[in-house]
Amino acid sequence: MNETGVKKSLNRILKADDSVLVFPYCQPCSAGVHDIVGCKSTTITQDMVGKKVGLFISIEVKRDDAKLTYSPGQALFARKVEAVNGLPFLVHNKTEMLEQFTERGIPLSPNKK
């Protein structure tokens, strides 16, 4: 599957989860901004038990045959996301994305509509 197809597939999964807000793709975006950017609602800290907050996420998608590495601009953006306690992701496909969300303790739960 090409990168455009993977992006569409990932966006469908993310948009099916009511706790995720995916920002529209911008053209042109600032150099280094990842392919999919959004916010996932997450319950945090003992003080906030039962309340939801947005967790900033960014997902950079690479073709299946491409190295799973950031460009210099993308690496800088990922560091900026991490600096504000957001979560950058670097994936080839939906399986990797779902695994990484689960590994980081924020599994996606698409609604069955």
JOJOBEL-V175929 format. One line per field, one symbol per residue. phi: phi as a letter, one per 40 degrees, with the letter a starting at -180 (. if undefined). A space follows every 10 residues. Layout:
phi = ???
//
This chain:
phi = .cccccdccc ccccccbccb bbcccbbccc dgcccbbabb cacbfccbdg cbbcbcbabc bbddccccbc cdcccccccc cccbgcbcbb bcaccccccc ccdcgbdcbd ccb
//
